[in-house]
Amino acid sequence: MDILVVLEDNRGSLHRMSKEAIAGAQKMGGSISALAIGVNADAMAGELSDVDITEVITINHDFVSSYNADGYSDVVSQVIKSESPKTIVAGHSYQTRDFMPRVSAKLDIPFIPDIISMDDGIVKQVLNAKLNALVTTSADQVILSFQSATFSEEAMVTGSCLTRSIEVNLDSSIVRSEAEEPFQEDAGDVDLESAELIVSIGRGIEKEENIQIAFDLAKALGAEVSASRPVVDSGWVEPFRQIGSSGQNVSPKLYFSLGISGAIQHVVGMKGSKNIIAINKDPDAPIFEIADYAVVGDVLEIVPKLIEALNN
């Protein structure tokens, strides 16, 4: 086995970032196996039945029926030992950040996280996303995690694969932690990395009292709400909603930008969005350079009318 992709369960279905990780593994080349853990392992394997990889390994043990860092790190470590993949990859999700460093420490395998490109070697961002760094390793094995939208799930090559169930030995004394369900880095109730529709707020919203129109638009669209750093720094919305180099990275099907100028620190967090609609009073706003649909106008005039039209 050349590559092992560690999959993530997202409320009973395969996490979007796991699909992106498979697309990345296919681009890297070689034989690919995927690892599905937990009570929904068979369902995740079913989603990959028409994808061109060698196999999906499934594990469903009482101690890892749902995510916990102790159990997952031990299970993944056991599989790596038995299957000996050269490269282990995963999406750079909250869950990966929680347990994968433990796997790295257990097996003494270097972990290179938050990769943004594999075109010319392993590339990741440094200095608050102001520079890109080329990373190399001489280790026989390496663990990699891909930043959201580094690869597109739509780029997965179709084909067929087998499913293989294996047994693992887990001691109850190993599992000393229990994750909240669903696993979140923050106490917030949104998972922006998995959201398909996002309404995002910038300084063009002008004041805290106007924030509600973004939530009203999101409700009408069935979307989640995010924000640029100035809005979060002002205390108008919770920090877990921040998008950008010092926040979250997302790649929804639709990113609706309200009054966001489009500074590079924000763009790096949403550049993988499939469709971008931007409303801004400034016709020269940088966000328009990447927007699929651009509306030059006042957010406070346009959005209420849009909400009314959607609700009708």
C-alpha positions in Angstrom: 0.0 0.0 0.0 1.4 3.4 -1.0 -1.3 5.7 0.5 -3.7 5.3 3.4 -6.5 7.9 3.5 -8.1 8.2 7.0 -11.8 9.0 6.5 -14.0 11.2 8.8 -17.6 10.6 9.6 -19.8 13.7 9.3 -23.2 12.8 10.9 -23.5 9.5 9.1 -21.9 10.4 5.8 -18.5 11.0 4.4 -16.9 14.3 5.4 -16.3 16.6 2.4 -12.7 17.0 3.4 -12.2 13.3 3.3 -13.4 13.3 -0.3 -10.9 16.1 -1.1 -8.2 14.0 0.6 -9.0 11.1 -1.7 -8.8 13.3 -4.7 -5.4 14.5 -3.5 -4.2 10.9 -3.0 -5.3 10.0 -6.5 -3.3 12.9 -7.8 -0.2 11.8 -5.9 -0.5 8.3 -7.5 0.1 4.8 -6.3 -2.1 2.2 -4.6 -4.7 3.9 -2.3 -6.6 2.4 0.6 -9.1 4.3 2.8 -9.8 3.7 6.5 -13.4 4.1 7.8 -13.9 3.9 11.6 -17.0 3.7 13.7 -20.6 2.7 13.6 -21.0 4.4 10.1 -17.9 2.8 8.6 -20.0 0.6 6.2 -22.0 3.6 5.1 -18.8 5.6 4.3 -17.4 2.7 2.4 -20.6 2.6 0.4 -20.2 6.2 -0.7 -16.8 5.2 -2.2 -18.0 2.1 -4.0 -17.7 3.9 -7.4 -14.4 5.6 -6.7 -11.1 4.4 -8.2 -9.1 3.2 -5.1 -8.0 -0.2 -4.1 -10.1 -0.8 -1.1 -11.9 0.7 2.0 -10.9 -0.9 5.3 -13.7 -0.8 7.8 -13.4 -1.0 11.6 -16.3 -0.9 14.0 -15.3 -1.5 17.6 -17.4 -0.7 20.7 -14.7 1.7 21.9 -14.6 3.7 18.7 -18.3 3.5 17.6 -18.1 7.3 17.7 -15.1 9.6 17.7 -12.7 9.8 20.6 -9.1 10.9 20.4 -7.6 8.0 22.4 -9.4 5.2 20.5 -8.9 6.7 17.1 -5.2 7.3 17.6 -4.7 3.7 18.7 -6.8 2.2 15.9 -5.1 4.3 13.2 -1.7 3.4 14.7 -2.5 -0.3 14.6 -3.6 -0.1 11.0 -0.5 1.8 10.0 1.7 -0.8 11.7 -0.1 -3.7 10.0 -0.6 -2.2 6.5 2.7 -0.2 6.3 1.5 2.7 4.0 4.3 5.0 2.8 2.0 8.1 3.2 -1.0 8.7 5.5 -3.3 11.5 4.4 -6.4 13.2 5.8 -8.4 16.4 5.6 -7.1 19.1 8.0 -10.3 19.1 10.0 -10.9 19.7 13.8 -10.8 15.9 14.3 -7.5 15.4 12.4 -5.9 18.2 14.5 -7.1 16.5 17.6 -5.9 12.9 17.2 -3.4 12.8 14.4 -0.5 14.4 16.4 -0.9 11.4 18.8 -0.5 9.0 16.0 2.6 10.8 14.9 4.0 10.6 18.4 3.1 7.0 18.9 4.8 5.8 15.7 7.5 8.5 15.4 6.3 9.4 12.0 6.5 13.1 11.0 3.2 15.0 10.6 3.1 17.8 8.1 -0.3 19.5 8.6 -2.4 22.1 6.7 -0.9 21.6 3.2 -2.2 23.8 0.4 -0.5 22.3 -2.6 1.3 19.2 -3.8 2.1 20.5 -7.3 5.8 21.2 -6.7 6.3 19.3 -3.5 4.7 19.7 -0.1 3.7 23.4 0.3 2.1 25.0 3.3 1.5 28.6 4.4 3.5 30.3 7.1 3.6 33.7 8.8 -0.2 34.1 8.9 -0.5 33.0 5.2 1.8 35.7 4.0 4.4 33.2 2.7 4.4 29.7 1.3 7.0 27.2 2.5 8.2 24.2 0.6 8.6 21.3 3.1 10.7 18.1 2.6 11.2 15.0 4.6 13.7 12.1 4.4 11.5 9.8 6.5 10.3 6.5 5.2 6.7 7.3 6.2 4.9 10.6 6.5 1.5 11.9 7.7 -0.1 14.7 5.6 -3.2 16.7 6.1 -4.7 18.9 3.4 -6.2 22.3 4.0 -9.8 22.7 3.0 -10.2 23.1 -0.8 -6.6 22.1 -1.6 -8.3 19.5 -3.8 -11.8 19.4 -5.2 -14.1 16.4 -4.3 -15.4 16.7 -7.9 -11.9 15.7 -9.1 -12.2 12.2 -7.6 -11.6 9.6 -10.3 -14.4 7.1 -10.6 -14.0 3.4 -10.8 -14.6 0.7 -8.2 -13.1 -0.6 -5.0 -13.4 -3.5 -2.5 -14.4 -3.3 1.1 -12.4 -5.2 3.8 -13.4 -5.4 7.5 -10.6 -6.0 10.0 -10.5 -6.5 13.8 -8.4 -4.4 16.2 -7.5 -5.0 19.8 -8.4 -2.2 22.1 -8.1 -2.1 25.9 -10.8 -0.2 27.7 -8.1 1.5 29.8 -6.8 3.2 26.7 -10.0 5.2 26.0 -9.9 7.9 28.6 -11.5 10.7 26.7 -15.0 11.3 25.2 -15.7 13.8 22.5 -18.9 15.8 22.3 -21.2 14.9 19.5 -20.8 16.2 16.9 -17.1 17.0 17.5 -16.4 20.7 17.5 -13.3 22.8 18.3 -15.5 25.4 19.9 -18.7 25.5 21.9 -20.4 27.0 18.8 -23.2 25.2 17.1 -22.0 25.5 13.5 -19.5 23.6 11.4 -18.5 26.0 8.7 -16.0 23.5 7.1 -18.9 21.2 6.2 -21.4 23.9 5.2 -22.6 23.9 1.6 -24.0 27.4 1.8 -22.4 30.3 3.7 -23.5 34.0 4.1 -20.4 36.0 5.2 -20.4 39.4 6.8 -17.7 42.2 6.4 -17.3 45.7 7.6 -19.8 46.9 5.0 -22.5 45.8 7.4 -21.5 49.0 9.2 -22.7 48.3 12.8 -23.7 45.4 15.1 -27.4 46.2 14.9 -27.3 45.3 11.2 -25.8 41.8 11.7 -29.4 40.3 11.9 -30.0 40.8 8.2 -27.2 38.3 7.5 -28.8 35.8 9.8 -32.2 36.4 8.2 -30.7 35.9 4.7 -29.0 32.7 5.9 -32.3 31.4 7.3 -34.0 32.0 4.0 -31.2 30.2 2.1 -30.7 27.4 4.6 -27.1 28.6 5.1 -24.6 29.2 7.9 -23.2 32.6 8.9 -19.5 33.5 8.9 -17.6 36.8 9.1 -14.3 38.5 8.3 -11.8 39.3 11.0 -12.8 42.9 11.6 -16.3 41.9 12.4 -15.1 39.2 14.8 -12.6 41.6 16.4 -15.4 44.1 17.0 -17.2 41.5 19.0 -20.3 41.5 16.7 -20.2 37.7 16.1 -18.5 34.7 17.8 -14.9 33.9 16.9 -15.7 30.4 15.6 -17.5 32.1 12.7 -14.3 33.8 11.4 -13.0 32.9 7.9 -9.5 33.5 6.7 -5.8 32.9 7.5 -6.5 33.3 11.3 -9.8 31.6 11.2 -11.4 28.7 9.2 -11.0 27.6 5.7 -14.1 26.7 3.8 -15.2 25.6 0.3 -19.0 25.7 0.1 -21.1 25.4 -3.0 -22.1 29.0 -2.5 -20.3 31.8 -0.6 -22.4 34.9 -0.3 -20.2 37.8 0.6 -21.9 40.9 2.2 -19.7 44.0 2.5 -16.4 42.1 2.5 -13.6 44.0 0.8 -11.6 40.9 -0.1 -8.2 41.3 1.7 -5.8 38.4 1.0 -6.0 37.2 4.7 -9.8 36.6 4.1 -9.6 35.3 0.6 -7.2 32.4 1.5 -9.9 31.0 3.7 -12.7 30.9 1.1 -10.9 30.8 -2.3 -12.1 27.2 -2.8 -15.8 28.1 -2.8 -17.5 26.7 -5.9 -19.6 29.9 -6.5 -19.0 33.3 -5.0 -21.6 36.1 -4.9 -20.3 39.5 -3.6 -22.2 42.7 -2.7 -20.1 45.7 -2.0 -20.5 49.5 -2.5 -16.9 49.8 -3.7 -16.6 48.9 -7.5 -12.9 48.4 -7.0 -13.2 46.0 -4.0 -10.7 43.1 -4.4 -13.5 40.6 -3.7 -14.9 41.3 -7.2 -11.7 39.8 -8.8 -12.7 36.3 -7.6 -16.5 36.7 -7.5 -18.6 34.7 -10.0 -21.4 37.2 -9.5 -20.7 40.8 -8.5 -23.3 43.4 -7.3 -22.1 47.0 -6.7 -24.5 48.4 -4.2 -25.4 48.9 -0.6 -25.8 45.7 1.4 -28.3 47.3 3.7 -30.6 48.2 0.8 -30.2 45.1 -1.3 -30.3 42.2 1.2 -33.7 43.1 2.9 -35.3 43.1 -0.6 -33.6 39.8 -1.4 -34.8 38.2 1.8 -38.4 39.4 1.1 -38.2 37.9 -2.4 -36.8 34.6 -1.1 -39.5 34.3 1.6 -42.2 35.0 -0.9 
